[in-house]
Amino acid sequence: MSGGQLQILILVGILVVFYGVLIIPEKKRRKTYNNMLSELKVNDRIITRGGLIGRIVIIEKDNVIIEVDPDNIRLTFSKQGISSLLTEESNM
């Protein structure tokens, strides 16, 4: 193997490792997040990217209206502004 071939082989190896360590997990995380957004329903408790915790009262195409306790204030958020869905296990 000549020096040029070895350098190309090392570069290909680095690219494969880079893809396996960074790209694949990000694709999996994005798919999980998009599935969570598509499965949202009324009365789900969510946390926004800004840290607000509320309950979904209305779902529109790209937006959700959440109700924030204790004064029942309603706020409109883009679905992309939702960080995660709070489950019963995470509330304990």
Z-matrix of the N, CA and C atoms (Angstrom, degrees):
N
C 1 1.444
C 2 1.522 1 108.64
N 3 1.304 2 116.22 1 129.61
C 4 1.467 3 119.44 2 179.24
C 5 1.527 4 109.55 3 -82.20
N 6 1.315 5 115.90 4 169.65
C 7 1.461 6 122.13 5 -178.64
C 8 1.515 7 112.84 6 -62.31
N 9 1.328 8 117.76 7 -37.79
C 10 1.464 9 121.71 8 179.78
C 11 1.521 10 111.98 9 -66.72
N 12 1.338 11 115.53 10 -40.88
C 13 1.456 12 119.09 11 178.89
C 14 1.527 13 111.45 12 -66.55
N 15 1.315 14 115.84 13 -37.46
C 16 1.465 15 120.62 14 179.27
C 17 1.528 16 110.30 15 -65.93
N 18 1.323 17 117.76 16 -40.75
C 19 1.467 18 120.92 17 178.29
C 20 1.525 19 111.34 18 -64.15
N 21 1.319 20 117.12 19 -40.41
C 22 1.467 21 120.68 20 178.24
C 23 1.525 22 109.89 21 -66.00
N 24 1.331 23 116.96 22 -41.29
C 25 1.460 24 121.04 23 178.29
C 26 1.529 25 111.13 24 -62.65
N 27 1.315 26 117.93 25 -41.79
C 28 1.465 27 122.11 26 177.75
C 29 1.527 28 110.23 27 -64.79
N 30 1.314 29 117.40 28 -42.60
C 31 1.464 30 121.38 29 178.79
C 32 1.526 31 110.94 30 -62.61
N 33 1.315 32 117.47 31 -43.47
C 34 1.466 33 121.32 32 177.60
C 35 1.533 34 109.56 33 -62.97
N 36 1.306 35 117.53 34 -41.66
C 37 1.472 36 121.40 35 177.85
C 38 1.512 37 111.95 36 -61.46
N 39 1.333 38 117.34 37 -42.14
C 40 1.462 39 121.70 38 178.45
C 41 1.528 40 109.88 39 -64.11
N 42 1.332 41 117.44 40 -42.16
C 43 1.463 42 121.07 41 179.04
C 44 1.533 43 111.53 42 -63.88
N 45 1.311 44 117.81 43 -39.11
C 46 1.466 45 121.74 44 178.41
C 47 1.527 46 110.07 45 -64.81
N 48 1.321 47 116.92 46 -44.52
C 49 1.470 48 120.92 47 178.24
C 50 1.520 49 109.84 48 -63.99
N 51 1.319 50 117.88 49 -44.06
C 52 1.466 51 122.39 50 178.50
C 53 1.524 52 110.07 51 -57.96
N 54 1.314 53 117.59 52 -46.43
C 55 1.458 54 122.17 53 179.21
C 56 1.524 55 110.77 54 -61.53
N 57 1.319 56 116.96 55 -44.51
C 58 1.462 57 121.37 56 -178.25
C 59 1.513 58 113.83 57 -69.00
N 60 1.310 59 117.27 58 -33.20
C 61 1.465 60 120.76 59 -176.71
C 62 1.517 61 112.27 60 -87.53
N 63 1.315 62 118.84 61 -35.31
C 64 1.466 63 120.80 62 -174.29
C 65 1.526 64 114.52 63 -108.26
N 66 1.285 65 118.73 64 -47.10
C 67 1.462 66 122.08 65 -170.90
C 68 1.529 67 111.77 66 -75.13
N 69 1.312 68 118.62 67 -49.24
C 70 1.467 69 121.52 68 -176.52
C 71 1.525 70 111.76 69 -61.48
N 72 1.347 71 120.38 70 -48.34
C 73 1.468 72 118.79 71 178.46
C 74 1.532 73 113.43 72 -62.48
N 75 1.329 74 117.63 73 -35.50
C 76 1.464 75 120.69 74 178.74
C 77 1.521 76 110.91 75 -66.82
N 78 1.330 77 117.96 76 -39.51
C 79 1.461 78 121.18 77 176.71
C 80 1.527 79 110.52 78 -62.85
N 81 1.328 80 117.03 79 -41.48
C 82 1.457 81 121.35 80 179.72
C 83 1.525 82 110.44 81 -65.94
N 84 1.335 83 118.01 82 -42.64
C 85 1.452 84 122.06 83 179.04
C 86 1.524 85 110.67 84 -63.28
N 87 1.325 86 116.97 85 -43.14
C 88 1.467 87 122.26 86 179.94
C 89 1.534 88 110.73 87 -63.96
N 90 1.333 89 117.10 88 -41.83
C 91 1.462 90 120.56 89 178.84
C 92 1.526 91 110.61 90 -63.89
N 93 1.325 92 118.00 91 -43.28
C 94 1.462 93 122.33 92 177.95
C 95 1.517 94 110.79 93 -61.75
N 96 1.337 95 117.28 94 -43.66
C 97 1.461 96 122.44 95 179.66
C 98 1.529 97 110.87 96 -63.64
N 99 1.316 98 117.92 97 -46.39
C 100 1.465 99 121.47 98 179.49
C 101 1.533 100 111.66 99 -63.73
N 102 1.342 101 117.24 100 -36.93
C 103 1.466 102 120.32 101 175.74
C 104 1.526 103 110.53 102 -64.20
N 105 1.341 104 117.33 103 -41.26
C 106 1.451 105 121.18 104 178.57
C 107 1.528 106 110.36 105 -61.55
N 108 1.342 107 117.43 106 -43.36
C 109 1.460 108 120.67 107 179.21
C 110 1.525 109 111.82 108 -64.42
N 111 1.318 110 117.56 109 -39.51
C 112 1.467 111 120.23 110 -177.83
C 113 1.526 112 111.97 111 -72.79
N 114 1.323 113 118.15 112 -21.42
C 115 1.457 114 121.50 113 -177.91
C 116 1.529 115 113.23 114 -98.34
N 117 1.341 116 118.32 115 7.48
C 118 1.461 117 120.51 116 178.46
C 119 1.520 118 110.20 117 -63.35
N 120 1.321 119 115.31 118 145.13
C 121 1.459 120 119.71 119 176.97
C 122 1.526 121 109.07 120 -142.00
N 123 1.316 122 115.66 121 165.34
C 124 1.456 123 122.06 122 -179.58
C 125 1.537 124 108.86 123 -59.82
N 126 1.332 125 115.68 124 142.64
C 127 1.472 126 125.92 125 -179.20
C 128 1.527 127 113.62 126 78.72
N 129 1.333 128 119.31 127 1.71
C 130 1.466 129 120.70 128 171.99
C 131 1.512 130 108.79 129 -70.22
N 132 1.336 131 116.36 130 139.06
C 133 1.459 132 120.58 131 174.61
C 134 1.522 133 107.76 132 -92.07
N 135 1.334 134 115.56 133 131.55
C 136 1.466 135 121.19 134 -175.76
C 137 1.521 136 109.83 135 -129.88
N 138 1.318 137 114.67 136 164.98
C 139 1.453 138 121.48 137 169.98
C 140 1.525 139 106.87 138 -123.69
N 141 1.328 140 116.37 139 133.70
C 142 1.461 141 120.53 140 -178.45
C 143 1.522 142 109.87 141 -86.73
N 144 1.306 143 115.76 142 169.30
C 145 1.466 144 120.26 143 177.51
C 146 1.525 145 111.55 144 -64.53
N 147 1.320 146 116.25 145 -23.04
C 148 1.460 147 121.17 146 177.61
C 149 1.516 148 113.24 147 -85.39
N 150 1.336 149 117.61 148 -5.86
C 151 1.449 150 121.60 149 176.89
C 152 1.517 151 114.94 150 98.78
N 153 1.327 152 118.68 151 1.67
C 154 1.460 153 120.70 152 178.14
C 155 1.524 154 109.69 153 -76.48
N 156 1.318 155 115.29 154 138.28
C 157 1.453 156 121.23 155 177.51
C 158 1.515 157 107.75 156 -111.08
N 159 1.309 158 116.89 157 130.10
C 160 1.452 159 120.05 158 -178.99
C 161 1.508 160 112.10 159 -156.90
N 162 1.323 161 114.31 160 -179.33
C 163 1.464 162 122.42 161 -179.11
C 164 1.520 163 108.35 162 -116.19
N 165 1.317 164 116.74 163 132.69
C 166 1.461 165 121.11 164 -179.75
C 167 1.523 166 109.10 165 -70.98
N 168 1.346 167 116.16 166 128.16
C 169 1.465 168 120.30 167 176.57
C 170 1.525 169 112.00 168 -111.21
N 171 1.321 170 117.97 169 -29.18
C 172 1.472 171 121.81 170 178.38
C 173 1.522 172 108.57 171 -141.55
N 174 1.320 173 115.96 172 136.06
C 175 1.465 174 121.30 173 175.35
C 176 1.516 175 107.77 174 -114.88
N 177 1.322 176 115.92 175 123.42
C 178 1.456 177 122.00 176 174.82
C 179 1.516 178 107.57 177 -108.10
N 180 1.319 179 117.18 178 -174.42
C 181 1.467 180 120.55 179 -176.69
C 182 1.532 181 112.07 180 -56.66
N 183 1.330 182 117.40 181 -60.08
C 184 1.463 183 121.15 182 -177.83
C 185 1.519 184 113.24 183 -113.28
N 186 1.330 185 117.41 184 0.71
C 187 1.465 186 121.58 185 -176.03
C 188 1.518 187 110.56 186 -128.03
N 189 1.321 188 114.52 187 159.56
C 190 1.455 189 121.31 188 171.32
C 191 1.520 190 107.83 189 -131.24
N 192 1.300 191 116.33 190 148.46
C 193 1.458 192 121.33 191 173.12
C 194 1.514 193 106.05 192 -108.13
N 195 1.336 194 115.44 193 123.93
C 196 1.457 195 119.47 194 -179.70
C 197 1.519 196 109.73 195 -112.74
N 198 1.301 197 114.61 196 153.98
C 199 1.453 198 121.85 197 177.25
C 200 1.517 199 106.84 198 -109.64
N 201 1.337 200 115.51 199 126.16
C 202 1.454 201 121.50 200 -176.56
C 203 1.527 202 108.17 201 -104.98
N 204 1.312 203 117.09 202 127.96
C 205 1.462 204 121.78 203 179.11
C 206 1.514 205 110.48 204 -75.09
N 207 1.272 206 122.75 205 160.65
C 208 1.463 207 129.62 206 0.39
C 209 1.522 208 112.59 207 -94.61
N 210 1.326 209 119.19 208 -7.89
C 211 1.458 210 121.71 209 -174.28
C 212 1.522 211 113.33 210 -93.59
N 213 1.325 212 117.34 211 8.29
C 214 1.473 213 122.52 212 179.82
C 215 1.526 214 112.20 213 55.52
N 216 1.312 215 115.85 214 41.78
C 217 1.457 216 121.85 215 176.22
C 218 1.521 217 108.07 216 -76.55
N 219 1.337 218 117.09 217 134.79
C 220 1.459 219 121.06 218 179.95
C 221 1.521 220 110.03 219 -105.91
N 222 1.325 221 115.01 220 131.83
C 223 1.460 222 122.47 221 -179.43
C 224 1.520 223 108.91 222 -127.52
N 225 1.323 224 116.07 223 143.98
C 226 1.463 225 121.61 224 177.25
C 227 1.523 226 109.10 225 -100.50
N 228 1.330 227 115.71 226 131.39
C 229 1.460 228 122.25 227 179.12
C 230 1.513 229 109.55 228 -130.45
N 231 1.311 230 115.19 229 148.95
C 232 1.453 231 120.50 230 167.54
C 233 1.520 232 107.19 231 -68.48
N 234 1.311 233 117.18 232 147.42
C 235 1.463 234 119.36 233 177.51
C 236 1.531 235 111.24 234 -59.33
N 237 1.326 236 115.95 235 -31.06
C 238 1.462 237 119.60 236 179.32
C 239 1.539 238 111.77 237 -68.81
N 240 1.334 239 117.18 238 -14.12
C 241 1.459 240 121.68 239 178.12
C 242 1.515 241 113.13 240 -82.40
N 243 1.333 242 116.83 241 -4.43
C 244 1.458 243 121.16 242 178.99
C 245 1.521 244 108.73 243 -85.68
N 246 1.310 245 115.14 244 128.62
C 247 1.449 246 120.10 245 -179.68
C 248 1.519 247 111.43 246 -87.06
N 249 1.332 248 115.96 247 -50.49
C 250 1.462 249 118.48 248 -178.77
C 251 1.516 250 111.05 249 -158.51
N 252 1.301 251 113.63 250 165.52
C 253 1.451 252 123.30 251 178.04
C 254 1.521 253 106.77 252 -96.07
N 255 1.327 254 116.74 253 129.30
C 256 1.456 255 120.17 254 177.50
C 257 1.519 256 108.51 255 -87.82
N 258 1.313 257 115.91 256 127.81
C 259 1.454 258 121.04 257 179.06
C 260 1.521 259 108.87 258 -104.65
N 261 1.313 260 116.64 259 170.82
C 262 1.455 261 120.99 260 179.62
C 263 1.526 262 110.80 261 -61.22
N 264 1.335 263 117.72 262 -36.02
C 265 1.459 264 120.98 263 -179.86
C 266 1.516 265 111.83 264 -65.83
N 267 1.361 266 116.72 265 -36.21
C 268 1.466 267 119.59 266 -177.86
C 269 1.523 268 111.76 267 -77.79
N 270 1.352 269 118.39 268 -15.59
C 271 1.451 270 121.62 269 178.40
C 272 1.517 271 111.65 270 -83.08
N 273 1.312 272 118.42 271 -13.97
C 274 1.480 273 121.02 272 -177.36
C 275 1.496 274 110.86 273 -83.55
